[in-house]
Amino acid sequence: MKKAEKSRKKAVLELLLVLVIAAAAAFGLYSWQHIMLKKEARLLQERGYQYAMTDVDYALGYRKIGSDIADHIVVTISGMGVDDYAEELAPMIEYLKDDALFVCMDRAGYGLSADTHRPQTVEQVVDDYRSALKNANIEPPYVLLPHSYGGVMATYWESKYPDEIEGVFYMDCTVLSAEEEESAYSALNAWTLRLFSAFGITRMTQKQIVTLPPSYSDTQKENSRLLTLHSFRPYAKDSEQKLMPQNCQTTYESIVTNGIPKAYLSAASFRTAEEWLAADDWTRTWQKMPKATDEERQQLAEKNVSICKNMAEDVIKPYTDLLGNCEILELPGDHFIYMQRPTECAVLFTQFLQRVDEASFVSS
């Protein structure tokens, strides 16, 4: 009996020891992760990233690139899940930095921006952008440069506060319609990623995070990696994904057709299989996708060309007509067209700014 009791006590002590060691390890990992995040945030600030307070209880991270005396202030709005939009846009901005001041501002939970438990409705997100810009003494009017889901915020902004916007250049953005969108939000996935991030597991398991194509500089790749690690995975980002259908519907219902100059750059505008294959080559090289046979790729090319054949007329045009004064531009390529073909994007954006200038001259 005494022997059994001693065995139980020994097992309990061993279990307690394991728990103490596990707790100490968890505390050490947690502390190490947050020390690293603070150190990396300081490094990013040394490289040009700044903070601007919103009118609520958190700050947004942003980076200014270009000329402070330029005629236009371009506010960039990233797609969903993109933490390094300033780095991604760098090659395109390089061609434009003498013609405009680019303000690459991240939403709550993105990049260096603080996290928040506030629901990330489109109204909240746009209010955050507006107040952070004004608190940073960056006054309107602005030219908006959204990509993908960022187009939802841009459309709400220019419809709700048209006096603040002098132009919108949509880069392969979400096309809104009366049909309800579906969310890919997973509470379990979000909880797991947040736990892994808090204790630095993401940092250890993804040491070679690559979010930029090979053509980018080592500094740009490092900045991108640090920004991605910093925002893995905040409550605000989960809220945005969860509320995506609601935000799309709210924005669609808020659209006010107006004369603000706009352009919609469509990357899904393939006319030939060769165009699709060129984009696929670039994407596979960048994202290190599995190889496919020539036959498989040819079939995919023909399928996508068929899908895109009437997209501009049947899908994009009804939306741009609703927005008003919106030109459709076709530049076939990857969804991240500004990274794949930065020079062509810069040329089209320059031409768009000239159109904005002409509209401003006529109105004055």
NUVO-268742 format. One record per residue: residue in one letter; x, y, z of N, C-alpha, C in turn. Coordinates in pm, whole numbers. Atoms other than C-alpha are relative to their C-alpha. Layout:
<recs>
REC  rest     npx     npy     npz    capx    capy    capz     cpx     cpy     cpz
REC     A       X       Y       Z       X       Y       Z       X       Y       Z
...
</recs>
This chain:
<recs>
REC  rest     npx     npy     npz    capx    capy    capz     cpx     cpy     cpz
REC     M      84    -121       0       0       0       0      87     125       0
REC     K     -90    -114      -7     279     238      98      78      17    -130
REC     K     -74      -5     126     465     147    -217     -84      64    -111
REC     A      92     -57     100     160     232    -431     -17     149      21
REC     E      17    -142     -31     116     563    -251     124      80     -39
REC     K    -123     -66      40     481     651    -306       9      16    -151
REC     S      -2      -5     147     444     570    -675     -91     111     -51
REC     R      93    -106      39     141     799    -699      61     136      25
REC     K     -62    -127     -34     326    1081    -524     112      34     -99
REC     K    -109     -21      96     623    1033    -755     -55      42    -136
REC     A      62     -33     130     395    1043   -1062     -53     143       1
REC     V      53    -137     -13     228    1361    -932     113     102      -7
REC     L    -115     -90       1     565    1526    -870      61      12    -139
REC     E     -54      -1     136     688    1427   -1214     -89      82     -93
REC     L      96     -76      82     370    1567   -1372      12     150      28
REC     L     -15    -141     -37     409    1893   -1176     128      57     -59
REC     L    -128     -46      56     772    1916   -1289     -14      26    -149
REC     V      22     -17     144     669    1868   -1651     -81     127     -27
REC     L      83    -118      18     400    2135   -1613      77     129      26
REC     V     -81    -118     -31     644    2379   -1453      97      30    -115
REC     I     -93     -19     113     898    2321   -1731     -74      52    -123
REC     A      80     -44     115     625    2361   -1995     -42     146      15
REC     A      42    -138     -25     499    2682   -1832     118      95     -17
REC     A    -119     -84      13     853    2821   -1812      40      16    -146
REC     A     -32      -6     143     916    2732   -2176     -97      91     -74
REC     A     102     -83      66     587    2893   -2283      23     147      32
REC     F     -26    -139     -39     667    3208   -2085     123      53     -72
REC     G    -122     -42      69    1015    3218   -2236     -25      29    -147
REC     L      31     -20     142     883    3178   -2590     -85     125     -21
REC     Y      87    -117       9     613    3439   -2531      81     129      15
REC     S     -83    -119     -25     865    3689   -2393      95      25    -117
REC     W     -92     -11     113    1115    3618   -2672     -71      54    -123
REC     Q      76     -47     116     848    3667   -2938     -28     149       7
REC     H      37    -142     -12     741    4005   -2804     124      90       4
REC     I    -125     -77       7    1100    4123   -2755      42      16    -145
REC     M     -36      -4     142    1168    4034   -3119     -91      94     -78
REC     L      94     -87      71     853    4211   -3238      31     148      24
REC     K     -35    -138     -31     953    4532   -3059     130      41     -70
REC     K    -127     -28      66    1307    4512   -3195     -21      20    -151
REC     E      26      -9     144    1180    4455   -3549     -83     122     -36
REC     A      79    -121      24     927    4735   -3521      90     123      -2
REC     R     -95    -112      -1    1211    4974   -3433      81       4    -129
REC     L     -76       8     125    1408    4852   -3735     -84      52    -117
REC     L      87     -45     109    1111    4911   -3965     -23     151       8
REC     Q      12    -146     -13    1070    5262   -3822     125      70     -51
REC     E    -124     -57      52    1435    5331   -3900       0      -1    -153
REC     R       6      12     146    1354    5227   -4257    -119      77     -61
REC     G     101     -90      56    1071    5477   -4294    -143     -22      42
REC     Y     137      24     -44     763    5326   -4132     -33      89     120
REC     Q      44     -92    -104     562    5555   -3903    -135     -46      56
REC     Y     131      28     -60     249    5555   -3684     -86     126      -3
REC     A      95    -111      -8     -62    5773   -3697    -121     -47      80
REC     M     114      37     -84    -336    5769   -3435    -131      18     -74
REC     T     137     -16      48    -696    5710   -3535     -77      80     106
REC     D      80     -72     -98    -979    5889   -3356     -57     -93     107
REC     V      43      92    -105   -1042    5576   -3150     122     -35      85
REC     D    -101      33    -101    -791    5381   -2942     121     -75     -55
REC     Y    -116      71      54    -519    5253   -3177      62      80    -113
REC     A     -74     -70     105    -260    5364   -3430      14     -89    -122
REC     L     -24      71     125    -214    5267   -3793     143      25     -45
REC     G    -134     -15      55     127    5202   -3943      -6      45    -145
REC     Y      -1     -44     140     217    5372   -4268     142      38     -40
REC     R    -128     -43      56     503    5464   -4496     -25      98    -113
REC     K      11     -99     107     540    5772   -4715     114     -19     -99
REC     I    -101      14     105     721    5737   -5047     -32     100    -109
REC     G      23     -95     108     766    6007   -5308      29     143      39
REC     S     -28    -142     -16     763    6382   -5329    -104      70      88
REC     D      90     -75     -88     618    6602   -5052     -61     121     -70
REC     I      52    -118      70     561    6879   -5306     -74     -39    -128
REC     A      72      48     119     384    6665   -5566    -143      50       0
REC     D     138     -48      14      40    6759   -5696    -103     -96      57
REC     H      98     100     -43    -123    6436   -5579      48     -78     121
REC     I     -25      90    -112    -142    6240   -5254     -74    -129     -31
REC     V      57     130      33    -198    5874   -5334      -6     -86     125
REC     V      18      87    -116    -341    5662   -5053     -24    -142     -49
REC     T      12     138      46    -290    5291   -5109     -86     -80      98
REC     I      88      84     -82    -542    5033   -4982      22    -145     -43
REC     S     -38     136      37    -424    4672   -4976    -120     -93      -7
REC     G      99     106       0    -619    4357   -5044      -1     -72     133
REC     M      14      73    -126    -725    4118   -4770     123     -87      25
REC     G    -112      84     -40    -435    3959   -4584     136      48     -44
REC     V    -128     -51      49    -162    4172   -4746      58      99     101
REC     D     -61     -82    -106      65    4314   -4474     113      89     -49
REC     D    -120     -67      48     343    4448   -4693     -26      75    -131
REC     Y      40     -65     125     163    4654   -4959     102     104     -44
REC     A    -101    -100      35     425    4930   -4943     119     -65     -69
REC     E    -113      71      61     698    4677   -5024     -40     -57    -136
REC     E      46      58     126     493    4507   -5294      -9     106    -111
REC     L      18    -107      98     424    4840   -5466     130      70     -39
REC     A    -124     -76      17     787    4955   -5450      46      13    -145
REC     P     -47     -15     139     884    4876   -5815     -91      92     -81
REC     M      93     -88      71     571    5048   -5947      18     144      45
REC     I     -15    -135     -54     616    5348   -5717     132      63     -46
REC     E    -131     -51      42     980    5380   -5825     -11      86    -125
REC     Y      19     -76     123     859    5505   -6163     -83     126      22
REC     L      99    -106     -21     611    5747   -6003      33      94     115
REC     K     -25     -70    -125     778    5885   -5691      26     149     -17
REC     D     -19    -144      23     858    6222   -5853    -131      70     -35
REC     D     127     -57      45     496    6270   -5962    -108       1     107
REC     A     104      10    -103     307    6191   -5641      63     -38     134
REC     L     -38      46    -132     335    6134   -5268     -88    -121      33
REC     F      75     122     -31     235    5776   -5187      -2     -20     152
REC     V      17      29    -142      97    5709   -4840     -54    -142      10
REC     C      38     141      -8      94    5334   -4787     -39     -29     145
REC     M      51      14    -137    -125    5296   -4478     -69    -135      16
REC     D      58     132     -26    -221    4962   -4326    -119      10      94
REC     R     118       4     -88    -555    4882   -4166      36     -61     135
REC     A     -22      59    -132    -587    4773   -3801      30    -149     -16
REC     G     -38     140       6    -414    4438   -3754      90     -36    -115
REC     Y     -87      25     115    -207    4472   -4071     135      67      21
REC     G    -132     -62      -7     167    4537   -4095      34      43     142
REC     L     -34     -53    -133     277    4759   -3805    -120      58      74
REC     S     118     -57     -66     -76    4876   -3728     -38     -80     124
REC     A      41      65    -124    -211    4801   -3382    -123     -87     -24
REC     D     118      87       5    -470    4532   -3324    -116      66      75
REC     T     116     -52     -71    -823    4602   -3199    -109    -105      -1
REC     H     117      88      -5   -1136    4416   -3094    -122      67     -64
REC     R     112     -67      67   -1353    4672   -3273     -35     -75    -129
REC     P      39      66     126   -1555    4505   -3552      49      82    -119
REC     Q     -57     -69     116   -1388    4588   -3882    -103      13    -113
REC     T      98     -34     102   -1693    4710   -4065      64      97     -99
REC     V     -56     -91     100   -1631    4908   -4382      -6     144      51
REC     E      11    -134     -56   -1752    5218   -4197     116      29      95
REC     Q    -110     -17     -96   -1494    5165   -3919     134      12     -70
REC     V    -127       1      71   -1211    5091   -4160      24     133     -70
REC     V     -15    -126      72   -1273    5400   -4373      18     115      99
REC     D     -19    -104    -102   -1309    5619   -4063     142      -3      56
REC     D    -138      12     -49    -974    5483   -3941      98      63     -98
REC     Y     -87     -60     102    -804    5573   -4269      -9     153       6
REC     R      22    -144       8    -956    5922   -4271      59      71     121
REC     S     -47     -68    -121    -877    6009   -3909     151     -13      15
REC     A    -145      18     -11    -524    5861   -3916      74      94     -96
REC     L     -63     -91      97    -438    6059   -4230      -4     144      50
REC     K      13    -139     -47    -569    6384   -4085      84      23     125
REC     N     -83     -14    -119    -395    6323   -3751     149      -1     -33
REC     A    -139      -4      48     -73    6273   -3950      24     124     -87
REC     N      -9    -124      80    -138    6612   -4118      13     -27    -150
REC     I       6      32     143    -196    6448   -4455    -145      26     -43
REC     E     136     -47      26    -498    6638   -4577     -48     -39    -140
REC     P      55      28     132    -733    6552   -4866      10     124     -89
REC     P      57     120      66    -800    6538   -5153     106    -106     -27
REC     Y     -86     114      24    -658    6194   -5219     -36     -69    -132
REC     V      23      98     105    -617    5962   -5514      14    -137      67
REC     L      -5     131     -64    -699    5610   -5394      56    -104     -96
REC     L     -62     105      80    -495    5313   -5516     -26    -134      70
REC     P      33     127     -65    -672    4995   -5398      33    -121     -87
REC     H     -18     128      70    -604    4633   -5488     -95    -101      62
REC     S      83     111     -44    -844    4338   -5466    -110      48      95
REC     Y     105     -36     -96   -1067    4364   -5153      12     146      44
REC     G     -14    -142     -34    -925    4712   -5091     -93      88     -80
REC     G      94     -76      81   -1157    4826   -5368    -133      23      69
REC     V     126     -17     -75   -1452    4776   -5132       8     127      86
REC     M     -19    -120     -82   -1312    5041   -4894       6     125     -86
REC     A     -12    -116      88   -1226    5272   -5183    -136      44     -53
REC     T     133     -32      53   -1578    5251   -5326     -87      64     107
REC     Y      78     -61    -109   -1738    5322   -4988      49     142      27
REC     W     -61    -131     -30   -1497    5613   -4929     -41     104    -102
REC     E      29    -100     102   -1552    5786   -5263    -150      25     -16
REC     S     146     -20       4   -1931    5735   -5242     -48      81     119
REC     K      45     -65    -125   -1964    5855   -4883      62     138      20
REC     Y     -71    -127     -22   -1704    6135   -4884      65      45    -131
REC     P     -55     -33     133   -1664    6243   -5250      89     123      -2
REC     D     -82    -121      -2   -1516    6581   -5157     145     -28      38
REC     E    -136      35     -43   -1210    6401   -5017      79     -74    -107
REC     I     -62      88     100   -1137    6198   -5330       2      68    -137
REC     E      -8     -58     135   -1007    6326   -5664      18    -106    -108
REC     G     -10     107      98    -963    5987   -5829      18    -135      68
REC     V     -18     136     -52    -969    5609   -5779      52     -88    -113
REC     F     -60      90      98    -745    5363   -5966      -9    -141      57
REC     Y      24     135     -50    -880    5012   -5902      93    -100     -70
REC     M     -88     100      59    -617    4741   -5954     -55    -140      27
REC     D      57     135      -6    -797    4413   -6023     -77     -21     131
REC     C      71      -1    -128   -1037    4486   -5738    -126     -87       0
REC     T     125      71     -18   -1338    4302   -5601    -111      73     -74
REC     V     113     -58      72   -1636    4360   -5830    -126     -26      81
REC     L     118      12     -84   -1947    4428   -5624    -126     -16     -85
REC     S     129      17      65   -2295    4320   -5718    -105     -26     108
REC     A     108      25     -97   -2631    4249   -5554      10    -140      60
REC     E     -15     136     -52   -2526    3886   -5505      84      -1     127
REC     E     -70       5    -129   -2414    3798   -5152     131     -76     -11
REC     E    -131      65      -1   -2046    3714   -5104       6    -106     111
REC     E     -21     101    -103   -1924    3416   -4901     132      24      71
REC     S    -122     -19     -78   -1668    3433   -4622      72    -133      20
REC     A     -81     120     -23   -1383    3185   -4583      50      -6     145
REC     Y     -46      -9    -138   -1350    3268   -4212     -17    -133      74
REC     S       4     121     -83   -1268    2976   -3981      48      37     140
REC     A     -35     -36    -137   -1273    3037   -3605     114     -87      52
REC     L    -105      91     -47   -1056    2730   -3539     134      37     -62
REC     N    -124     -38      68    -798    2833   -3797      55     130      58
REC     A     -42    -129     -55    -791    3188   -3659      60     -17     139
REC     W     -48      22    -137    -748    3068   -3299     137     -68      -2
REC     T    -127      73       8    -468    2828   -3396     113      92     -44
REC     L    -103     -91      49    -276    3091   -3592      38     104     106
REC     R     -27     -99    -104    -312    3342   -3308      86     -61     111
REC     L     -77      68    -104    -178    3090   -3056     144     -22     -46
REC     F    -134      23      54     115    2998   -3280      80     130      -6
REC     S     -68    -129      10     197    3366   -3329      43      51     136
REC     A     -28     -55    -134     178    3459   -2961     126     -61      61
REC     F    -115      68     -61     444    3203   -2868     116     -18     -98
REC     G    -112       1      92     667    3255   -3171      14    -126     -82
REC     I      -9     125      76     589    2917   -3325       2      28    -149
REC     T       3     -39     142     509    3082   -3657     138      46     -44
REC     R    -134     -51      32     846    3255   -3649      99    -116     -18
REC     M     -94     111       7    1028    2927   -3591     -28     -95    -116
REC     T      38      95     105     835    2718   -3841       1      62    -139
REC     Q       3     -67     130     833    2980   -4116     115     101     -10
REC     K    -117     -87       3    1186    3120   -4102      25      58    -138
REC     Q     -25     -46     137    1193    3154   -4478    -129      50     -66
REC     I     123     -55      58     862    3335   -4527      37      83    -123
REC     V     -26     -73     124     865    3458   -4886    -131      53     -54
REC     T     123     -60      50     596    3702   -4990      24      85    -124
REC     L     -34     -82     116     782    3886   -5266      71     -83    -107
REC     P     -68      69     109     904    3769   -5608     152      17       6
REC     P    -148      -3      -4    1278    3707   -5668      61     133     -42
REC     S     -57    -125      51    1327    4043   -5843      14     109     106
REC     Y      -6    -102    -105    1285    4238   -5516     133      -8      74
REC     S    -128      -5     -71    1584    4348   -5309      -8     -77     131
REC     D      -6      72    -127    1699    4169   -4993     -66      82     112
REC     T      61     -85    -103    1590    4467   -4780    -151      -2     -12
REC     Q     145       5      20    1243    4467   -4933     -56    -134      46
REC     K      46     132     -43    1212    4093   -4872       2     -12     152
REC     E      -8       6    -145    1326    4133   -4512    -112      83      62
REC     N     110     -82     -49    1080    4419   -4452    -133     -73     -11
REC     S     123      74      24     805    4207   -4602     -19    -111     103
REC     R       6     110     -96     888    3913   -4377     -32      52     141
REC     L      22     -54    -135     897    4128   -4062    -143      53      15
REC     L     137     -51      -4     566    4297   -4145    -100    -115       9
REC     T      89     116      -2     407    3957   -4204       3     -67     137
REC     L     -12      60    -134     539    3815   -3875     -69      85     105
REC     H      56     -91     -99     420    4123   -3688    -152     -13       9
REC     S     146       0       2      58    4068   -3787     -58    -141     -18
REC     F      43     139       8      17    3690   -3750     -60     -43     134
REC     R     113     -39      78    -279    3682   -3652     -94      76      91
REC     P      76     -84     -90    -466    3973   -3492    -150     -16     -12
REC     Y     146       7      -1    -834    4000   -3401     -61      81    -114
REC     A      56     -88     104    -889    4284   -3649      -5     -69    -135
REC     K      -5      69     129    -784    4072   -3944    -106    -109      -7
REC     D     106     100      -5   -1018    3792   -3836    -137      65     -19
REC     S     127     -72      10   -1301    4042   -3798     -27      43    -144
REC     E      16     -44     139   -1240    4178   -4148     -43    -116     -90
REC     Q      36     116      82   -1255    3832   -4301    -142     -47      31
REC     K     133      44     -41   -1566    3741   -4102    -108      92     -53
REC     L      99    -100      41   -1745    4064   -4200       5      31    -150
REC     M     -15     -29     143   -1643    4054   -4567    -133       2     -75
REC     P     128      -6      72   -1992    3961   -4699     -83     122      37
REC     Q      75    -117     -47   -2155    4230   -4485      58     129     -57
REC     N     -64    -122      51   -1901    4492   -4594     -24      18    -149
REC     C      28     -10     143   -1949    4410   -4961    -143      46     -25
REC     Q     140     -38      18   -2325    4440   -4927     -23     145      41
REC     T      15    -138     -47   -2305    4763   -4725      54      98    -104
REC     T     -62     -88      98   -2072    4917   -4982     -83       6    -128
REC     Y      80       2     123   -2280    4806   -5280    -125      87      15
REC     E     122     -77     -24   -2591    4961   -5126      28     149      22
REC     S     -35    -141     -27   -2403    5284   -5048      51      73    -125
REC     I     -60     -61     119   -2273    5345   -5403     -83     117     -51
REC     V      60    -119      60   -2346    5692   -5535      74      26    -130
REC     T     -63     -25     130   -2278    5730   -5906      43     146      -7
REC     N     -50    -137       3   -2058    6036   -5947     103      18    -111
REC     G     -93     -32     109   -1813    6207   -6180     146      -4      38
REC     I    -141      12     -39   -1494    6141   -5984      71     -90    -101
REC     P     -72      86      95   -1238    6008   -6237      41    -133      64
REC     K     -35     133     -49   -1191    5634   -6196      49     -85    -117
REC     A     -43      98      99   -1018    5351   -6379       2    -136      67
REC     Y      -4     138     -51   -1055    4976   -6334      98     -78     -86
REC     L    -102      78      69    -742    4780   -6429     -29    -148      19
REC     S      35     141      -7    -841    4424   -6512     118     -87     -43
REC     A    -106      95      35    -570    4156   -6498     -59    -127     -60
REC     A      69     118      55    -824    3885   -6583     -58      35    -137
REC     S      43     -46     132    -839    4002   -6943      73     -75    -110
REC     F     -76      83      95    -672    3715   -7127     -78     -18    -130
REC     R      59      19     132    -742    3706   -7499      58    -121     -72
REC     T     -65     114      62    -499    3429   -7590      57     -91     108
REC     A     -60      95     -93    -360    3117   -7427     141      42      38
REC     E    -138     -44     -26      -9    3265   -7458       4     102     113
REC     E       5    -101    -107    -108    3557   -7233     -18     -68     136
REC     W      23      69    -127    -236    3323   -6964     124     -79      41
REC     L    -119      80     -30      70    3097   -6988     114      87      51
REC     A    -104     -92     -47     302    3397   -6945     -24      39     146
REC     A      34     -34    -138     118    3498   -6628      21    -120      92
REC     D     -15     122     -81     119    3139   -6503     148     -31      26
REC     D    -145      19     -18     496    3112   -6558      52      87     113
REC     W     -45     -95    -103     552    3420   -6343     -49     -44     137
REC     T      59      39    -128     316    3300   -6068      67    -125      55
REC     R     -61     126     -46     466    2949   -6053     143      22      48
REC     T    -138     -28     -41     820    3087   -6030       3      69     135
REC     W       4     -77    -124     730    3332   -5754     -46     -86     118
REC     Q      61      73    -110     512    3104   -5542      47    -144      11
REC     K     -58     135      -4     712    2787   -5613    -110    -107      -3
REC     M     112      93      15     400    2604   -5725      48    -132     -62
REC     P     -37     129      61     409    2235   -5825       0       9    -152
REC     K      -7       0     145     502    2166   -6183    -124     -65     -60
REC     A     112      59      74     232    2086   -6435      48     -33    -141
REC     T     -39      37     135     256    1918   -6773     -44     109     -98
REC     D      38     -97     103     238    2126   -7089    -146     -17     -40
REC     E     139      26      37     -93    1959   -7170     -96      56     104
REC     E      85     -50    -109    -242    2044   -6830      -7     153      -4
REC     R      -4    -146       3    -131    2405   -6857     -75      55    -121
REC     Q      71     -44     120    -264    2437   -7210    -152      -7      20
REC     Q     143      14     -30    -604    2311   -7095     -47     111      94
REC     L      33    -108     -93    -603    2557   -6806      -3     135     -71
REC     A      -6    -126      75    -505    2838   -7041    -126      20     -83
REC     E     119     -10      84    -789    2766   -7281    -126      22      83
REC     K     115     -16     -89   -1036    2738   -6993      -9     143      52
REC     N       0    -136     -56    -932    3071   -6841     -26     107    -107
REC     V      28     -93     109    -934    3250   -7176    -149       3     -29
REC     S     144      10      23   -1290    3126   -7225     -79      74     109
REC     I      67     -66    -112   -1392    3249   -6878      12     152     -10
REC     C     -27    -144       3   -1234    3590   -6932     -53      70    -125
REC     K      37     -55     131   -1367    3637   -7285     -99     116      10
REC     N     104    -103      -8   -1673    3839   -7186      -4      66     138
REC     M       1     -52    -137   -1570    3941   -6833     -15     152       5
REC     A       5    -146      -3   -1515    4309   -6910    -141      50     -27
REC     E     133     -47      40   -1856    4346   -7075    -110     -47      95
REC     D     109      59     -77   -2066    4115   -6859      13      17     151
REC     V     -21      -5    -146   -1908    4151   -6513      50     137      46
REC     I     -63    -124     -47   -1687    4459   -6482     -79     125     -41
REC     K      67    -120      50   -1881    4706   -6698    -124      39      80
REC     P     115     -40     -83   -2209    4691   -6498      41      69     130
REC     Y     -49     -61    -125   -2008    4773   -6187      58     138     -25
REC     T     -61    -130      28   -1805    5054   -6343    -104     103     -46
REC     D     110     -92      38   -2122    5203   -6495     -70      53     125
REC     L      63     -41    -125   -2272    5209   -6147      87     101      75
REC     L     -92     -94     -66   -1961    5384   -6010      -3     137     -68
REC     G       1    -125      76   -1968    5644   -6286     139      47     -39
REC     N    -126     -57      49   -1689    5796   -6497     119     -92      24
REC     C    -105      99     -26   -1486    5475   -6475      39     -69    -129
REC     E     -54      62     120   -1265    5358   -6761      51    -140      32
REC     I     -51     135     -18   -1186    4988   -6800     131     -15     -78
REC     L    -131      22      61    -819    4911   -6869      33    -148       8
REC     E     -33     142       2    -702    4565   -6970     152     -20      -5
REC     L    -142      33      -5    -357    4438   -6872      10    -144      51
REC     P       6     140     -41    -356    4055   -6871     121     -42      83
REC     G    -109      47     -84    -155    3892   -6596     -49     -59     130
REC     D      31      52    -133    -145    3767   -6240     -88     100      76
REC     H      84     -89     -82    -389    3905   -5983      85     111      63
REC     F     -92    -101     -54     -86    4085   -5832      73      64    -118
REC     I     -51     -53     127     -39    4261   -6164     105     108      22
REC     Y     -94    -109     -26     149    4554   -6009     138     -52      36
REC     M    -131      60     -24     428    4316   -5907      53     -67    -126
REC     Q     -43      69     121     434    4120   -6230      39      98    -110
REC     R     -23     -95     109     416    4420   -6466      -2     144      54
REC     P       1    -131     -66     510    4728   -6259      16     117     -96
REC     T     -22    -111      94     628    4939   -6553    -129      36     -73
REC     E     126     -26      71     304    4899   -6748    -105      60      93
REC     C      95     -56     -98     100    4967   -6433      32     147      28
REC     A     -41    -138     -26     302    5282   -6369     -38      92    -115
REC     V      37     -80     117     243    5406   -6724    -150      28       0
REC     L     145     -16      -2    -132    5349   -6696     -43      93     114
REC     F      35     -87    -113    -141    5518   -6356      40     145     -30
REC     T     -41    -135      40      52    5819   -6491    -103      63     -93
REC     Q     103     -49      91    -201    5853   -6771    -129      32      76
REC     F     118     -26     -82    -478    5830   -6512      14     131      77
REC     L     -21    -125     -72    -324    6112   -6306     -16     121     -93
REC     Q      20    -107      97    -321    6325   -6621    -150      25     -21
REC     R     146     -12      13    -692    6255   -6655     -60      70     122
REC     V      45     -67    -123    -743    6359   -6293      30     149      -7
REC     D     -38    -141      14    -556    6684   -6363     -95      73     -97
REC     E      89     -62      98    -772    6753   -6667    -138      23      59
REC     A     132     -14     -64   -1091    6694   -6468       2     113     102
REC     S     -13    -106     -98    -965    6925   -6194       6     136     -68
REC     F     -11    -126      74    -880    7196   -6451    -136      44     -54
REC     V     132     -31      55   -1226    7175   -6610     -94      49     110
REC     S      90     -35    -108   -1406    7192   -6275      34     135      62
REC     S     -41    -129     -58   -1201    7495   -6166     -27     115     -97
</recs>
